Amino acid sequence: MIILVRHGEATHHTEHLTGGWTNSALTEKGKGQLLSVAKKLAKDFQGRNIEYRILASDLERAADSAEIIARVLGNGVHVEKMQALREKNNGKAAGLLESEARKLYQQPPTLREIHHRNYPEGETRKEFFDRNVNGLKALVDWDKENLIIVAHKGTIQNIIFAWMGLDIKTVNDLVFSVDIQPASVTVLGINKWHEHAIFKLNDVTYKDETTDYGIFDFKYGS
């Protein structure tokens, strides 16, 4: 089982900074969003003796989101912070206002490029995908471990694509994507037919803390 959580609202959203490797912090709203997510997850895990790991991007907005979840869930599980789970590297645009970053932006020949660098010293789409997926697989057995992964929109998209057995070229050729909103929860797992399944996608019901996410209601394989 893999629970994917996108970080909450961050200062780069409210201060009109570029995202990517900009090390923005959670806003007060973002902290509240993740506290609500954590409380709902705690309802799922309540009374269950389940071992799990919590992994997070080492950028502040994701790492702090993961720490909120770890604190509420308890059990003494510490957050494992990984550079491999960072958002796409936007190179020299990191930390800049969006208006400033536009001056550095290098327009791709088409919208379907996977080897193009949008910003000097930034990553290509393929390099970003490979860093996320290869970095994660080097540290976990995602078919067997229970994982809570707190990261970014692009990172979570890449994990979903790889879970479905797609490389980034195939994703590009299919003109395929999924939406991942702040403080959303996505659940992946092996189903009873031993298939890689998406049980929940982009769930943003965190405001309703009276219910859980129903994570353990799915037909997981043994």
C-alpha positions in Angstrom: 0.0 0.0 0.0 1.3 3.4 -0.9 -0.4 6.6 0.4 0.6 9.6 -1.6 0.0 13.0 -0.1 0.7 16.4 -1.7 2.0 19.1 0.6 -0.4 21.9 1.6 -0.6 25.5 0.4 2.9 27.0 0.5 4.4 30.5 0.4 5.4 30.2 -3.2 1.7 29.9 -4.0 0.8 33.1 -2.1 3.9 35.1 -2.9 3.9 34.4 -6.7 7.3 32.6 -6.6 8.2 29.7 -8.9 7.7 26.3 -7.4 10.2 23.5 -8.3 13.2 23.6 -6.0 12.2 26.9 -4.4 12.4 26.0 -0.7 9.0 27.5 0.3 7.3 27.0 3.6 3.8 26.0 4.5 1.4 28.8 5.0 -0.9 28.8 8.1 -3.6 27.5 5.7 -1.3 24.8 4.5 -0.5 23.7 8.0 -4.2 23.5 8.7 -4.8 21.5 5.6 -2.2 18.9 6.5 -3.4 18.7 10.1 -6.9 17.8 8.7 -5.3 15.2 6.4 -3.4 13.7 9.3 -6.5 13.5 11.5 -8.4 11.7 8.8 -5.5 9.3 8.2 -5.3 8.7 12.0 -8.9 7.4 11.8 -7.9 4.9 9.1 -5.0 3.6 11.2 -6.8 3.6 14.5 -6.7 0.2 16.2 -4.6 -1.3 13.4 -1.1 -2.7 14.1 0.4 -1.9 10.7 4.1 -1.2 10.0 4.7 1.7 7.6 7.4 4.1 6.6 6.9 7.9 6.0 9.0 9.3 3.2 9.1 12.9 2.1 10.8 15.3 -0.2 13.5 17.2 1.7 12.0 20.6 0.6 10.5 22.4 3.6 6.9 22.4 2.4 6.8 18.7 1.9 9.0 17.7 4.9 7.0 19.8 7.3 3.8 18.3 5.9 5.2 14.8 6.6 6.2 15.8 10.1 2.6 16.9 10.8 1.3 13.5 9.7 4.0 11.6 11.7 3.2 13.6 14.8 -0.6 12.9 14.6 -0.2 9.2 13.7 2.3 8.7 16.5 3.9 5.2 16.8 7.3 6.8 16.8 7.7 6.5 13.0 10.2 9.2 11.8 10.2 11.0 8.5 12.8 9.8 6.0 13.7 12.9 3.8 14.8 12.3 0.3 16.1 14.7 -2.4 15.0 12.1 -4.9 11.4 13.1 -4.1 11.8 16.8 -4.8 9.7 18.5 -7.5 11.2 19.1 -10.9 14.4 21.1 -10.7 13.8 24.6 -12.1 17.5 25.5 -12.0 18.3 29.2 -11.9 14.6 30.0 -11.6 14.4 28.5 -8.1 13.5 31.2 -5.6 12.6 33.8 -8.2 9.3 35.6 -8.7 7.3 34.2 -11.5 7.8 37.5 -13.4 11.5 37.2 -13.0 11.6 33.5 -14.0 9.7 34.2 -17.2 12.9 36.1 -18.4 14.9 32.8 -18.0 12.3 30.5 -19.5 13.4 28.7 -22.6 10.5 27.9 -24.8 10.4 24.2 -26.0 9.8 23.5 -29.7 6.6 21.7 -28.8 4.6 21.0 -25.7 5.5 17.3 -25.9 9.3 17.5 -25.3 10.9 15.2 -22.7 14.5 16.2 -23.2 14.1 20.0 -23.1 15.3 22.2 -20.2 12.8 25.0 -19.5 15.3 26.8 -17.3 19.2 27.0 -17.2 20.6 24.3 -15.0 17.2 22.7 -14.6 16.0 19.2 -15.3 14.4 17.7 -18.4 11.1 15.9 -18.0 12.9 12.6 -18.4 15.6 13.4 -15.9 12.9 14.4 -13.4 11.0 11.2 -13.9 14.1 9.0 -13.7 15.3 10.8 -10.5 11.9 10.3 -8.8 11.3 6.7 -9.8 14.8 5.3 -9.6 15.6 7.1 -6.4 12.4 5.7 -4.7 12.9 2.1 -6.0 16.5 2.2 -4.7 15.3 2.6 -1.1 12.0 0.8 -1.0 10.2 -2.4 -2.1 7.0 -0.7 -3.2 5.2 -4.0 -4.0 5.6 -5.2 -0.4 6.1 -2.2 2.0 3.4 0.1 3.4 4.5 3.7 2.5 3.2 7.2 3.2 4.9 9.5 0.7 4.6 13.2 1.0 5.8 15.2 -2.0 4.8 17.5 -4.8 2.4 17.4 -7.7 4.9 16.4 -10.4 6.6 13.9 -8.2 3.3 12.2 -7.3 2.3 12.2 -10.9 5.6 10.4 -11.8 5.1 7.8 -9.1 1.6 7.1 -10.4 2.8 6.8 -14.0 5.5 4.3 -12.9 3.1 2.4 -10.8 0.9 1.9 -13.9 4.0 0.6 -15.8 4.4 3.7 -17.9 7.7 5.3 -18.7 7.7 9.1 -19.4 7.9 8.6 -23.2 4.7 6.5 -23.1 3.0 9.0 -20.9 4.0 11.8 -23.3 2.9 9.8 -26.4 -0.5 9.1 -24.8 -0.9 12.8 -23.9 -1.9 11.6 -20.4 -1.9 13.2 -17.0 -3.7 13.2 -13.6 -4.5 16.1 -11.4 -2.9 16.3 -7.9 -4.2 19.2 -5.7 -2.6 20.5 -2.5 -3.4 18.3 0.5 -4.8 15.6 -1.7 -4.5 11.9 -0.9 -4.0 9.1 -3.5 -3.8 5.4 -2.6 -2.0 2.8 -4.7 -1.8 -0.9 -3.9 -1.7 -4.5 -5.2 -5.3 -5.8 -5.6 -6.5 -9.3 -5.0 -5.8 -10.1 -8.7 -2.1 -9.1 -8.1 -2.4 -6.1 -10.3 -1.0 -2.6 -9.6 -4.2 -0.7 -8.7 -5.1 3.0 -8.1 -7.7 2.7 -5.3 -8.1 6.5 -4.7 -7.0 9.5 -6.7 -6.6 13.1 -5.7 -9.0 12.9 -2.7 -9.4 16.4 -1.3 -12.0 15.6 1.4 -9.7 16.6 4.2 -12.0 19.3 5.5 -14.4 16.6 6.6 -12.6 15.2 9.6 -15.6 13.2 10.8 -14.8 10.4 8.3 -11.7 8.5 7.3 -10.3 7.9 3.8 -11.5 4.3 3.7 -7.9 3.2 2.9 -8.4 -0.3 4.4 -11.7 -0.9 2.7 -10.1 -1.8 -0.6 -9.5 -5.4 -1.9 -5.8 -5.7 -1.4 -4.0 -8.8 -2.4 -2.4 -11.0 0.2 
